[in-house]
Amino acid sequence: MNNAVRNSARLFGAGLRALLVLTVVCGVIYPLVVTGIAQAAFNGKANGSEVTQNGKAVGSELLGQRYDKGKDSTGNPIPDLRYFQPRPSAGLGSNKTNDVNTQYDLQVSGATNQGSTNTDLIAAVKERKQWVADTYGVPQSRVPADAVTSSGSGLDPDISPAYAKLQVNRVAKENHLDRAKVERLVDDTTEGRVLGFMGEPRVNVLKLNMGLRELTK
């Protein structure tokens, strides 16, 4: 009986020591080492790819955001056309009307999972296409897909060069800027394919609007 108790006590003690060692190694030392390496080698990415302007954080280069000037009578945001507009943002939508993530809310990040034959999606795309065509004075055939559809995350910070250039005339007019300057800003902000062959060329809307603010000073 005494041997059984002693064996049990030894096993309990060994298990407790292992628990304490693993807690210190995996729960304290390892996270501190990984965090230290990340802060030293990848400081910007480790802190959310934060973007600053004039010493103030203005957003993250990984997350989209809207540029609005208030809301209409129904509570929908009114785009501020002095700025380049991002692509639409849809979300999981449990606390949003019609699954529309109107403010790039991280809590409802995701896609609506509506198929191409879904009547709600078709109606929304038609409505967006009409708005883009009317707002920027182009035929609907020139409206790019990313201007009327959301990304899989609903938080895409980028738009296509085609959508950015579609907005140039209106943005230049609203800010009383020379069109060529705004077009050059779009060209300078456009990023190519990753490693030259992956993905598509893209324009980060936050960086584009930061450059626009510099032009309007």
NORQUIFEN-V200773 format. One record per backbone hydrogen bond with DSSP energy under -1.0 kcal/mol. CO is the residue of the C=O (numbers start at 1). NH is the residue of the N-H. E is the energy in kcal/mol with one decimal. If there is no record, write none. Layout:
BEGIN
[[CO/NH/E] [CO/NH/E]]
END
This chain:
BEGIN
[[1/5/-2.2] [2/6/-2.7] [3/7/-2.8] [4/8/-2.3] [5/9/-2.6] [6/10/-2.6] [7/11/-2.5] [8/12/-2.5] [9/13/-2.7] [10/14/-2.8] [11/15/-2.5] [12/16/-2.3] [13/17/-2.5] [14/18/-2.4] [15/19/-2.3] [16/20/-2.4] [17/21/-2.8] [18/22/-2.8] [19/23/-2.1] [20/24/-2.2] [21/25/-2.9] [22/26/-2.8] [23/27/-1.6] [24/28/-1.1] [24/29/-3.0] [25/30/-3.0] [28/32/-1.9] [29/33/-2.6] [30/34/-2.7] [31/35/-2.7] [32/36/-2.5] [33/37/-2.6] [34/38/-2.6] [35/39/-2.6] [36/40/-2.0] [37/41/-3.1] [38/42/-2.2] [42/46/-2.9] [43/47/-1.2] [44/49/-2.4] [45/48/-1.6] [49/61/-2.2] [51/58/-3.0] [53/56/-1.5] [56/53/-2.7] [59/51/-3.5] [60/63/-1.1] [67/80/-3.0] [70/78/-2.8] [72/75/-1.8] [76/72/-2.7] [78/69/-2.6] [80/83/-2.0] [89/101/-1.3] [93/96/-1.2] [97/100/-1.7] [99/91/-1.9] [100/102/-1.5] [101/104/-1.4] [105/108/-1.2] [106/109/-1.4] [108/92/-1.7] [115/118/-1.8] [118/122/-2.4] [119/123/-2.3] [120/124/-2.3] [121/125/-2.6] [122/126/-2.3] [123/127/-2.2] [124/128/-2.6] [125/129/-2.7] [126/130/-2.2] [127/131/-2.1] [128/132/-2.7] [129/133/-2.5] [130/134/-2.5] [131/135/-2.8] [132/136/-2.4] [133/138/-1.6] [139/142/-2.1] [140/143/-1.4] [144/147/-1.4] [145/148/-1.6] [145/149/-1.1] [153/110/-2.2] [155/64/-2.2] [157/205/-2.3] [159/203/-2.6] [160/164/-2.2] [161/165/-2.7] [162/166/-1.5] [167/171/-2.6] [168/172/-2.8] [169/173/-2.2] [170/174/-2.8] [171/175/-1.7] [172/177/-2.8] [178/182/-1.6] [179/183/-2.6] [180/184/-2.2] [181/185/-1.9] [182/186/-1.9] [183/187/-2.2] [184/188/-2.6] [185/189/-1.7] [186/190/-1.3] [191/202/-2.4] [193/196/-2.0] [194/197/-1.7] [194/198/-2.5] [198/194/-2.0] [202/191/-3.4] [203/159/-2.3] [204/208/-2.3] [205/209/-2.5] [206/210/-2.1] [207/211/-2.2] [208/212/-1.8] [209/213/-2.1] [210/214/-1.5] [211/215/-1.6] [212/216/-1.6]]
END
